[in-house]
Amino acid sequence: MEVIDVGEEHVRRERALITGITGMVGSHLADYLLENTDWKIYGFCRWNDSLENIEHLSDKINKKDRIELIYGDLNDLASLITTIDKSKPDYVFH
């Protein structure tokens, strides 16, 4: 979880990991979370996935905005561990 300093109070920004973010359901979930929460969103996708479903988010991905893509494979334990270590999610959507 990321802590944001807002003057005297600290606001907890929750983190979500969406596996399959480039698919139809995952991309719509990302849209929903971006619109309705202040969460940091990590999208887990395979190396060869088409980014067509999240093309409209391309100006937000891997910048200082709230969405970041992590490439890996659910069948590869090492990439899963790396993804969890990097994203430290409060929620995982699969």
Residue pairs with C-beta under 8 A, 6 or more apart in sequence:
1 12
1 13
1 14
1 15
1 88
1 90
2 12
2 13
2 15
2 40
3 10
3 11
3 12
3 13
4 10
4 11
4 12
4 13
11 38
13 38
13 39
13 40
14 37
14 39
14 40
14 90
14 91
15 39
15 40
15 41
15 42
15 87
15 88
15 89
15 90
15 91
16 33
16 37
16 39
16 40
16 41
16 42
16 89
16 90
16 91
16 92
16 93
17 42
17 43
17 44
17 83
17 84
17 87
17 89
17 91
17 92
17 93
18 26
18 29
18 30
18 33
18 41
18 42
18 43
18 44
18 93
19 26
19 44
19 74
19 92
19 93
19 94
20 26
20 44
20 45
20 94
21 27
21 29
21 30
21 43
21 44
21 45
21 54
21 69
22 43
22 45
22 49
22 50
22 51
22 52
22 53
22 54
23 53
24 53
26 43
26 53
26 93
27 53
27 54
27 57
29 93
30 41
30 43
30 54
30 57
30 67
31 57
33 39
33 41
34 41
34 57
34 60
34 66
34 67
38 66
39 66
39 90
40 66
40 67
40 68
41 66
41 67
41 68
42 67
42 68
42 69
42 70
42 83
42 86
42 87
42 89
43 54
43 61
43 67
43 68
43 69
43 70
44 69
44 70
44 72
44 74
44 83
45 51
45 69
45 70
45 71
45 72
46 71
46 72
46 73
47 71
47 72
47 73
51 58
54 61
57 67
60 66
60 67
61 67
61 68
61 69
62 68
62 69
68 87
70 82
70 83
70 86
70 87
71 79
72 79
72 80
72 82
72 83
73 79
74 80
